[in-house]
Amino acid sequence: MLAGVLMKRLLSGADTDGQFCLFENRSDGASRTPIHFHADDDETIYMMEGEMQAIVGGETKVIRAGETLFLKRGIPHQLMNVSNAPMHYILLCTPSGFESFVAEGGQERADGAEITPPTPDSVARMKSAAPRFGITLMQTW
């Protein structure tokens, strides 16, 4: 779990020769990442259920089921579920490496895990890990 989103790793860099990592993510209600950017990887989101509000480079976008959003490295962004309805999406990170940040700064989804808001301990762990993985947190909670 990271920023109130349950993350299930589907493929790691070890599986793809470092080309990418792939996650299946869920949020059952209000969740948001801090405003941040990645120095070393790009992200692509494919929405499968619900909708996500994304602020990308200061511009607000809404993506719904069946839509895709590309997040280029170096561009500040924030991802939010503001609908309080379930949200389900695929996250592709290229190249791989983000999975190591999730392992250190968050926690991968266990089967049957409950989605909970970030705790002070989970926020501290994320803040500590981010610089080691080329992630700059510009704002947190």
C-alpha positions in Angstrom: 0.0 0.0 0.0 1.2 3.5 -0.9 -0.7 6.7 -0.2 -3.9 4.8 0.5 -3.7 2.7 -2.7 -3.3 -1.0 -2.6 -0.7 -2.1 -5.1 -0.2 -5.6 -6.4 3.0 -6.2 -8.3 2.3 -8.2 -11.5 5.8 -8.0 -13.1 9.1 -6.7 -11.7 12.3 -5.6 -13.4 13.7 -9.1 -12.8 10.8 -10.4 -14.9 11.3 -8.0 -17.8 15.1 -7.6 -17.9 14.8 -4.1 -16.4 12.5 -2.8 -19.1 9.4 -2.1 -17.0 7.4 -3.1 -13.9 3.7 -3.5 -13.8 1.2 -3.1 -10.9 -2.6 -3.6 -10.4 -3.8 -0.8 -8.1 -7.0 -0.3 -6.2 -8.5 2.4 -4.0 -11.9 2.0 -2.4 -12.4 5.6 -1.6 -10.6 8.9 -1.1 -6.9 8.6 -1.7 -4.2 10.8 -3.1 -0.5 10.8 -3.7 1.7 13.7 -2.7 2.7 16.1 -5.5 5.9 14.5 -6.8 8.0 13.7 -9.8 10.2 10.9 -10.9 13.7 11.5 -12.3 14.3 8.0 -13.6 11.0 6.6 -14.9 7.9 7.3 -16.8 4.4 6.1 -15.7 1.4 5.0 -17.8 -2.0 4.5 -16.2 -4.8 2.5 -17.7 -8.1 2.9 -15.8 -10.2 -0.2 -15.5 -12.9 1.0 -13.1 -13.9 4.4 -11.6 -12.1 7.6 -12.3 -9.0 9.4 -11.3 -8.2 13.0 -11.1 -4.7 13.8 -12.0 -2.9 17.1 -11.7 0.0 17.0 -14.2 2.3 20.0 -14.6 -0.4 22.1 -12.9 -3.2 21.0 -15.3 -6.1 19.0 -14.0 -7.2 15.9 -15.9 -9.8 13.3 -15.3 -9.4 9.8 -16.6 -12.2 7.2 -16.5 -12.5 3.5 -17.1 -11.0 2.6 -20.6 -8.8 5.7 -20.7 -5.0 6.0 -20.4 -2.7 8.7 -19.1 1.1 9.0 -19.7 3.2 10.7 -17.0 6.6 11.8 -18.3 9.5 11.7 -15.9 10.5 15.1 -14.5 6.9 16.5 -14.6 5.2 17.1 -11.2 2.0 15.2 -10.8 -0.5 14.1 -8.2 -3.1 11.3 -8.5 -6.3 11.4 -6.6 -9.5 9.4 -6.1 -11.9 12.2 -5.1 -15.1 10.3 -5.9 -15.1 8.1 -2.8 -16.1 5.3 -5.2 -13.8 2.3 -6.1 -11.0 2.9 -8.5 -9.0 0.1 -10.2 -6.1 0.7 -12.6 -3.0 -0.7 -14.1 0.3 1.2 -13.6 3.2 0.6 -16.0 6.6 2.1 -15.0 9.4 2.3 -17.6 12.1 1.4 -17.0 11.7 -0.8 -13.9 12.8 0.4 -10.5 9.6 1.8 -9.0 8.8 -1.7 -7.6 11.9 -1.3 -5.3 10.5 2.0 -4.1 7.1 0.4 -3.3 8.9 -2.4 -1.4 10.9 0.0 0.7 8.6 3.1 0.9 5.2 1.3 1.0 3.9 -2.2 1.1 2.7 -4.5 -1.6 -0.9 -5.7 -1.5 -1.5 -9.0 0.3 -4.4 -11.0 -0.8 -7.5 -9.9 1.1 -5.8 -6.8 2.4 -7.9 -3.9 3.5 -7.4 -0.4 2.1 -6.5 2.1 4.8 -5.5 5.7 4.9 -1.7 6.5 5.2 -0.4 6.3 8.8 2.3 8.6 10.1 4.7 5.6 10.0 3.9 4.9 6.3 4.3 8.5 5.3 7.7 8.7 7.1 8.8 5.4 5.3 7.8 6.9 1.9 9.6 10.2 2.6 12.7 8.3 3.6 12.8 6.0 0.6 11.8 8.5 -2.1 15.2 10.2 -2.7 17.0 6.8 -3.1 14.7 6.0 -6.1 14.8 9.4 -7.9 11.4 10.5 -6.5 11.1 14.1 -5.3 8.1 14.7 -3.0 7.1 18.3 -3.4 4.2 18.2 -1.0 3.0 15.6 1.4 -0.1 15.5 3.7 
